Amino acid sequence: MDELLKATAADLTQLKYAVDTFYFLICGALVMWMAAGFAMLEAGLVRAKNTTEILTKNIALFAIACTMYLLCGYYIMYSSDAGGIMPDLGVLIGEENGVDAVLAGGDDAPYYSSRSDFFFQVVFVATAMSIVSGAVAERMKLWAFLAFTVVLTGFIYPVEGYWTWGGGFLSEAGFSDFAGSGIVHMAGAAAALAGVLLLGARKGKYGKNGEIYAIPGANMPLATLGTFILWLGWFGFNGGSELKLSDVGEANAVAQVFVNTNAAAAGGVIAALLTAYLKFRKADLTMALNGALAGLVAITADPLSPSAEFSVLIGAIGGALVVISILALDRLHIDDPVGAISVHGVVGIWGLLAVPLNNADATFSAQLLGIACIFGWVFVASLAVWALLKVTIGIRVSDEEEYLGSDIVECGIEAYPEFTTGKGMTGASSSSVVRKERRKPASSTDDTLKPGEAY
């Protein structure tokens, strides 16, 4: 009888191991699918002449992030001493995390393949870098961006990840960030802000007397598709962060995380749409899309503790904040084509501050400490790297290259050749060329272009 019980227990352990490992991997795959969402969202919100370059950036940054995190990022983040500030430097993912190793602890601890943990973490670092892509779009050199990707994903992100999820000093101080409102999203926004400040605005975006000119994106259906893909992927982002599925309590927790994540996104859309309508008297689609993402970012810091109803409120505040922030950054002449700094930075901060409202284990002081340390480290380190790139290889394309578009200059391939060249054009396409011919010449240095004359 004892042998039978032991055999049954062993079988149950293996089953739970398999279920939790499989769940972790599927959630990681959902987060990887978010890379497609970022690519589609950004491609839709930039002008046609910069679409191919945006797509190139997104697939290249994902590949670089995965490689750098494998080579050194994961080791830095998870192989350092508990409670520390300076991480241990090393390469690869550590001998202790071999193929057959598992992560295990007490009776209630997650129990799964350590390789599934690596896979889940590597797609997170790629998400942080994707945030930067949209903010610097349409005027940054492709190779400067990819060079920065190497440093952010291989070192800058893993250091602050060690401070928090890796058991460093912020974890010891009680900082709480369930799935990464600050560790992933605010960090990506801080890196983006540093780049945007050194890069400057797109030509024609702002006038000499403070005018703000809209530069519409080329493809709203694509941007909407990207948002829905991100919304779907976020269930893996937050749901996988529960780390375990294979018992009743954890299964119920995962279900609550899914419900709260969805509720917050819905609240973000509604609030952003209403806020934009009060401002513009129009139903602004781009604000609604950013509202959905804002709601998702806001709830990511703690998608388990709140009720579904309170999650709607958290998301709604995020949705209203993102509209206000986008307008405020425009007034400061901080040009962010996709609103990434507002969505992931400003709302990421709100998400972290909302945690103590529902989680008794979190404190505002610990959250503020985490916000200051993560934002400060990523912003300063990123500013230094961007500055180094600026004085060496340069980070901004020339005025003429910006006028022509990054697709031709950086990639040699147009995303929509029928509509942006003189070959095989329809009548509707021909009119766009006529409008192009009436724009300022490429040599112009006048930043006060009319709205329809933006590069």
C-alpha positions in Angstrom: 0.0 0.0 0.0 2.8 2.4 0.9 4.5 1.7 -2.4 1.3 2.3 -4.3 0.9 5.7 -2.5 4.5 6.6 -3.3 4.0 5.7 -6.9 0.8 7.7 -7.1 2.4 10.7 -5.5 5.3 10.5 -8.0 2.9 10.3 -10.9 1.0 13.3 -9.6 4.3 15.2 -9.2 5.2 14.5 -12.8 1.8 15.4 -14.0 1.9 18.8 -12.2 5.4 19.4 -13.5 4.2 18.7 -17.1 1.1 20.9 -16.8 2.9 23.8 -15.2 5.8 23.6 -17.7 3.4 23.4 -20.7 1.3 26.3 -19.3 4.5 28.4 -18.8 5.6 27.7 -22.4 2.2 28.5 -23.9 2.1 31.8 -22.0 5.6 32.6 -23.3 4.4 31.9 -26.8 1.5 34.3 -26.3 3.9 37.0 -25.1 6.1 36.3 -28.2 3.0 36.9 -30.3 2.9 40.4 -28.8 5.9 41.2 -31.0 3.6 40.9 -33.9 1.2 43.2 -32.2 3.9 45.9 -31.6 5.0 45.6 -35.2 1.5 46.0 -36.6 0.6 48.8 -34.2 3.7 50.8 -35.0 3.5 50.1 -38.8 -0.1 51.5 -38.7 0.8 54.6 -36.8 3.8 55.7 -39.0 3.7 57.1 -42.5 3.8 54.7 -45.4 7.4 55.6 -46.3 8.7 54.3 -43.0 6.7 51.1 -42.7 9.3 48.6 -43.9 11.9 50.0 -41.6 9.6 49.7 -38.6 8.9 46.0 -39.5 12.7 45.4 -39.9 13.3 47.0 -36.5 10.8 44.8 -34.8 11.9 41.5 -36.1 15.6 42.4 -35.7 15.2 43.7 -32.1 13.4 40.5 -31.1 16.2 38.3 -32.5 18.9 40.5 -30.8 17.0 40.5 -27.5 16.7 36.7 -27.5 20.4 36.3 -28.3 21.7 38.8 -25.7 19.5 37.6 -23.0 20.7 34.0 -23.7 24.4 35.1 -23.7 24.4 37.2 -20.6 21.1 38.9 -19.6 19.5 35.9 -17.9 22.7 35.2 -15.9 22.9 38.8 -14.7 19.2 38.8 -13.7 19.0 35.5 -11.9 22.5 34.4 -10.8 23.4 37.2 -8.4 23.2 37.4 -4.6 20.0 38.1 -2.8 19.4 41.7 -1.6 22.3 43.1 -3.6 22.8 46.1 -5.9 25.6 45.1 -8.1 24.9 41.9 -10.0 27.3 39.2 -10.8 28.6 39.2 -14.4 28.6 36.0 -16.3 27.6 34.4 -19.6 25.0 31.9 -20.8 22.1 30.9 -18.5 24.2 29.1 -15.8 25.1 25.5 -15.3 22.7 25.2 -12.4 19.9 25.8 -14.9 20.7 22.8 -17.1 18.2 21.2 -19.4 17.0 18.7 -16.8 17.0 21.1 -13.9 13.8 22.3 -12.3 12.7 25.2 -10.2 11.3 24.0 -7.0 10.7 25.1 -3.4 8.2 24.3 -0.7 4.9 22.4 -1.2 3.2 25.5 -2.8 6.2 26.6 -4.9 6.1 26.4 -8.7 7.7 23.2 -10.1 8.6 23.3 -13.8 11.4 23.1 -16.3 13.9 25.9 -15.8 14.2 26.2 -19.6 10.5 27.2 -19.6 11.4 30.0 -17.2 14.1 31.2 -19.5 11.8 31.2 -22.5 9.1 33.1 -20.5 11.6 35.7 -19.4 13.3 36.2 -22.7 10.1 37.3 -24.4 9.6 39.9 -21.7 12.9 41.6 -22.4 12.0 41.8 -26.1 8.7 43.5 -25.1 10.7 46.2 -23.2 12.8 46.9 -26.3 9.7 47.0 -28.6 8.4 50.0 -26.6 11.4 52.0 -27.6 10.9 51.3 -31.3 7.7 53.2 -31.7 8.8 56.3 -29.8 11.9 56.9 -32.0 10.2 56.0 -35.2 10.6 57.9 -38.5 13.9 59.7 -37.8 16.3 57.3 -36.1 19.0 55.4 -37.9 18.3 51.7 -38.0 21.8 50.5 -37.1 22.0 52.9 -34.2 18.8 51.5 -32.8 20.0 48.0 -33.1 23.2 48.8 -31.4 21.3 50.3 -28.5 19.2 47.1 -28.5 22.3 45.0 -27.7 23.1 47.1 -24.6 19.5 47.4 -23.2 18.6 43.7 -23.5 22.0 42.4 -22.5 22.8 44.7 -19.6 20.5 47.6 -18.7 17.3 45.6 -18.4 18.8 42.6 -16.6 20.3 44.9 -13.9 17.0 46.4 -12.8 15.4 42.9 -13.3 17.9 41.6 -10.8 17.0 44.3 -8.3 13.4 43.1 -8.5 12.4 39.7 -9.8 16.0 38.5 -9.4 15.9 39.0 -5.6 17.9 42.2 -5.4 17.6 45.1 -3.0 14.2 46.3 -4.3 12.7 42.9 -3.8 14.1 42.9 -0.2 12.6 46.4 0.3 9.1 45.1 -0.5 8.7 46.5 -4.0 5.8 44.7 -5.8 5.4 44.4 -9.5 3.5 41.2 -10.4 4.1 41.1 -14.2 6.1 44.2 -15.1 4.3 47.6 -15.1 7.6 49.1 -14.0 10.2 46.4 -14.7 9.2 46.0 -18.3 6.9 48.8 -19.4 8.2 51.9 -17.4 11.7 50.7 -18.1 11.1 50.6 -21.9 9.5 54.1 -21.7 12.5 55.5 -19.8 14.9 54.2 -22.4 12.6 55.6 -25.1 12.4 59.1 -23.5 16.2 59.3 -23.2 16.4 58.5 -27.0 13.7 60.9 -28.0 15.2 63.8 -26.0 18.6 63.4 -27.9 16.9 62.6 -31.2 14.5 65.6 -31.5 11.2 65.8 -33.2 10.2 64.8 -36.7 10.4 67.6 -39.3 7.1 69.4 -39.6 5.8 68.2 -36.3 6.2 71.5 -34.4 6.3 75.2 -35.6 8.5 78.0 -34.5 5.7 79.6 -32.5 4.7 76.4 -30.6 2.3 75.1 -33.2 1.6 71.3 -33.0 0.8 69.6 -36.3 -0.6 66.2 -36.6 1.2 63.6 -38.7 -1.3 60.8 -39.3 -0.3 57.2 -39.5 -0.8 55.3 -42.8 -2.9 52.4 -41.8 -5.5 52.5 -39.0 -6.8 48.9 -39.7 -3.2 47.6 -39.1 -2.9 49.6 -35.9 -6.2 48.3 -34.7 -5.2 44.7 -35.5 -1.9 45.3 -33.6 -3.8 46.4 -30.6 -6.0 43.4 -30.6 -3.0 41.1 -30.9 -1.4 42.8 -27.9 -4.6 42.5 -25.9 -4.6 38.8 -26.6 -0.9 38.4 -25.9 -1.4 40.2 -22.5 -3.3 37.2 -21.2 0.0 35.3 -21.4 2.0 38.2 -20.1 -0.1 38.5 -16.9 -1.5 34.9 -16.7 1.9 33.3 -17.0 3.3 35.5 -14.3 1.2 33.5 -11.8 3.8 30.8 -12.5 1.6 27.9 -11.7 -1.7 26.3 -12.8 -1.8 22.7 -11.5 -3.9 23.0 -8.3 -7.4 24.4 -7.6 -6.2 27.6 -5.9 -3.7 28.5 -8.6 -6.2 27.7 -11.4 -8.7 30.1 -9.8 -6.0 32.7 -9.4 -5.1 32.4 -13.1 -8.7 32.8 -14.0 -9.0 35.9 -11.9 -5.9 37.4 -13.6 -7.4 36.8 -17.0 -10.7 38.4 -16.0 -9.0 41.4 -14.4 -6.6 41.9 -17.3 -9.5 42.0 -19.8 -11.6 44.3 -17.5 -8.8 46.8 -17.2 -8.3 46.9 -21.0 -12.0 47.5 -21.5 -12.0 50.3 -18.9 -9.0 51.9 -20.6 -10.7 52.0 -24.0 -13.9 53.5 -22.6 -12.1 56.2 -20.6 -9.7 57.2 -23.3 -12.6 57.4 -25.9 -14.6 59.6 -23.6 -11.7 61.8 -22.6 -10.7 62.3 -26.2 -14.3 63.1 -27.1 -14.5 65.8 -24.4 -11.3 67.3 -25.8 -11.9 67.0 -29.6 -15.6 66.3 -29.9 -14.6 63.3 -32.1 -14.2 59.6 -31.4 -10.4 59.4 -31.8 -9.4 55.8 -32.8 -5.8 56.3 -31.9 -6.6 57.4 -28.4 -9.0 54.4 -28.0 -6.2 52.1 -29.1 -3.8 53.6 -26.7 -6.5 53.5 -24.0 -6.7 49.7 -24.3 -2.9 49.4 -24.0 -2.9 51.9 -21.0 -5.5 49.8 -19.2 -3.4 46.7 -19.8 -0.2 48.4 -18.6 -2.0 49.7 -15.5 -3.3 46.3 -14.3 0.0 44.5 -15.0 1.5 45.6 -11.7 -1.1 43.5 -9.8 -3.8 41.7 -11.9 -4.7 39.3 -9.1 -5.6 41.3 -6.0 -8.3 43.7 -7.2 -11.9 42.7 -8.0 -13.0 42.8 -11.6 -14.9 45.9 -10.9 -11.9 47.7 -9.4 -9.8 46.5 -12.3 -12.1 48.4 -14.6 -11.4 51.5 -12.6 -7.7 51.0 -12.6 -7.8 50.6 -16.4 -10.1 53.6 -16.8 -7.8 55.9 -14.9 -4.9 54.6 -17.1 -7.0 55.3 -20.2 -7.7 58.9 -19.1 -4.1 59.5 -18.1 -2.8 58.4 -21.5 -4.8 61.0 -23.4 -3.7 63.7 -21.0 -0.1 62.6 -21.1 0.0 62.4 -24.9 -1.3 66.0 -25.2 1.1 67.2 -22.5 4.2 65.7 -24.1 3.1 67.3 -27.4 3.0 70.7 -25.7 6.5 70.0 -24.4 7.5 69.2 -28.0 8.5 65.6 -27.1 7.6 63.8 -30.3 6.4 60.2 -29.7 4.7 59.0 -32.9 2.9 56.1 -31.2 2.4 57.4 -27.7 4.7 54.8 -26.2 6.2 57.0 -23.4 2.7 57.9 -22.2 1.2 54.4 -22.5 4.1 52.5 -20.9 5.8 55.2 -18.8 3.2 57.4 -17.3 0.6 54.7 -17.0 3.2 52.2 -15.8 3.9 54.5 -12.8 0.1 54.7 -12.1 -0.1 50.9 -12.2 2.7 50.6 -9.6 1.1 53.2 -7.3 -2.3 51.4 -7.6 -0.9 48.2 -6.1 -1.1 49.1 -2.4 -4.8 50.1 -2.9 -5.6 46.3 -3.1 -2.6 44.5 -1.8 -1.9 44.8 1.9 1.6 43.5 1.5 2.6 46.5 -0.7 3.4 50.0 0.6 3.6 53.3 -1.2 7.1 54.0 0.1 8.4 50.7 -1.5 6.6 51.4 -4.7 8.0 54.9 -4.9 11.5 53.6 -4.2 11.1 51.1 -7.0 9.8 53.7 -9.5 12.7 56.1 -8.7 15.4 53.4 -8.9 14.1 51.7 -12.1 13.3 54.8 -14.0 16.5 56.6 -12.8 18.8 53.7 -13.7 17.3 53.0 -17.1 17.0 56.6 -18.1 20.5 57.6 -17.1 22.1 54.5 -18.5 20.2 54.8 -21.8 21.0 58.5 -22.1 24.7 57.6 -21.8 24.4 54.9 -24.5 22.3 57.1 -26.8 24.8 60.0 -26.4 27.8 57.7 -27.2 26.0 56.5 -30.3 25.2 60.1 -31.3 28.8 61.2 -31.2 30.2 58.1 -32.9 27.9 56.7 -35.6 25.0 59.2 -35.2 21.5 58.4 -34.3 19.4 60.6 -36.7 19.0 60.3 -40.4 19.6 63.5 -42.5 16.9 65.9 -43.5 16.9 64.5 -47.1 16.7 60.9 -45.8 13.9 61.8 -43.5 12.1 63.4 -46.5 12.6 60.3 -48.7 11.6 57.9 -45.9 13.4 55.2 -44.0 12.1 52.4 -46.2 14.1 53.5 -49.2 17.1 54.9 -47.3 17.6 52.1 -44.7 16.0 49.1 -46.3 15.7 49.7 -50.0 12.1 48.2 -50.0 8.8 50.1 -49.9 5.9 48.6 -48.0 3.3 50.0 -50.4 5.2 50.5 -53.7 2.0 51.0 -55.7 1.1 54.1 -53.7 4.6 55.7 -53.1 6.3 55.4 -56.5 5.4 56.4 -60.0 5.1 52.9 -61.4 1.8 51.0 -61.8 -0.2 53.8 -60.1 -3.9 54.3 -60.0 -5.5 57.7 -60.3 -5.9 57.9 -56.5 -2.2 57.1 -56.1 -1.2 59.8 -58.7 -2.8 62.5 -56.6 -0.6 61.6 -53.7 2.5 62.2 -55.9 1.1 65.6 -56.9 0.8 66.5 -53.2 4.3 65.2 -52.6 5.6 67.5 -55.3 4.1 70.5 -53.6 6.0 69.8 -50.3 9.1 71.6 -49.2 12.3 70.5 -50.9 14.5 68.1 -49.1 17.2 70.7 -48.5 14.8 72.9 -46.5 15.7 73.4 -42.9 12.4 75.2 -42.1 10.5 73.4 -39.3 7.3 75.4 -39.8 5.8 73.2 -42.5 2.1 73.2 -42.9 0.3 70.1 -41.6 -0.1 68.6 -45.1 3.5 69.3 -45.9 5.1 67.3 -43.1 8.0 65.2 -44.3 
